[in-house]
Amino acid sequence: MRLRVGHAALLLAFAWLCPAKAATCRDPAGFDAFVANFKQEAAANGISALAVSALDDITYDPSIVARDHGQHVFHQSFEQFAGRMVNSYRLRNGAALMKKYADVFAKVEQTYGVPAPVIVAIWGLETDFGAVMGNSPTLQSLATLAFDCRRSAKFQEELMDALRLIDRGDLSPDARGAWAGEVGQTQFLPSSYLKFGVDFGGNGHSDLINNVPDVLASTANFLRSYGWERGASWSPGSANFAVIKEWNKADVYARTIAYFASKLAGDE
């Protein structure tokens, strides 16, 4: 559920000025040739033939492009968004999960310095604690966005990283997730999965879709990698709040994570 801004926003603005050009940016008839070339590049990058074959039956999905080109500016206030997202269901279930996985959270905090309420807040807001991870075929979404002109370079990298994850056995070729390619219970793009995914369950693989200890530790590892300060506040204006904004740069979303975490910690 991350909002991305910057260069992509400029491209989207240009698309509104030139709708005909945007609509025909890449002819879908060229998608098969694009995939064939991409497979050759993946093989040249050392990805195994078995992993590359995951792209054999990939098809272009125009609905993904329509969603990507149709994103709108986020207008809700913090009070509106947090009031809707931090509800009694999420607070009740978040508290229950903190108790259920208390031993895991203790080990995660010892290792990465990130406390349970912050991880649980992200977990709840992203996927309702793993209940709603998305149903879009991940490779199809990534390949479609990699072919489209708006963010092709970014998503070609994401698609390559997805193949690397498949190659090392951490991601299934049939994985499903959010329409823009995020996967797992806290919604990692493949590049973040590759960088921050942790085998905390000890089974030899980082599984961010099914293995809760891996999910919790990987989320904490992401935050730690951006400078999370052990034992410090995460309130707006703090150094740790700046780390939360690395998770999601939208101020309203980051403030909602911080607010949700404070409610779970009993500080609100």
CORSUL-V261961 format. One record per backbone hydrogen bond with DSSP energy under -1.0 kcal/mol. CO is the residue of the C=O (numbers start at 1). NH is the residue of the N-H. If there is no record, write none. Layout:
co,nh
CO,NH
CO,NH
This chain:
co,nh
6,10
7,11
8,12
9,13
10,14
11,15
12,16
13,17
14,18
18,22
19,23
20,24
22,25
27,30
28,31
30,34
31,35
32,36
33,37
34,38
35,39
36,40
37,41
38,42
39,43
40,44
41,45
42,47
43,46
48,52
49,53
51,54
52,55
53,56
55,58
61,64
61,65
62,66
63,67
64,68
65,69
66,70
77,81
78,82
79,83
80,84
81,85
82,86
85,87
87,91
88,92
89,93
90,94
91,95
92,96
93,97
94,98
95,99
96,100
97,101
99,102
101,105
102,106
103,107
104,108
105,109
106,110
107,111
108,112
109,113
115,119
116,120
117,121
118,122
119,123
120,124
121,125
122,126
123,127
123,129
124,128
127,132
136,177
137,141
138,142
139,143
140,144
141,145
142,146
143,147
144,148
151,155
152,156
153,157
154,158
155,159
156,160
157,161
158,162
159,163
160,164
161,165
162,166
163,167
164,168
165,170
165,171
166,169
172,175
175,138
177,136
178,181
182,178
183,188
188,183
189,193
190,194
191,195
192,196
193,197
198,200
207,211
208,185
211,215
212,216
213,217
214,218
215,219
216,220
217,221
218,222
219,223
220,224
221,225
223,228
224,227
229,232
235,238
238,242
239,243
240,244
241,245
243,246
244,248
250,254
251,255
252,256
253,257
254,258
255,259
256,260
257,261
258,262
259,263
260,264
261,265
262,267
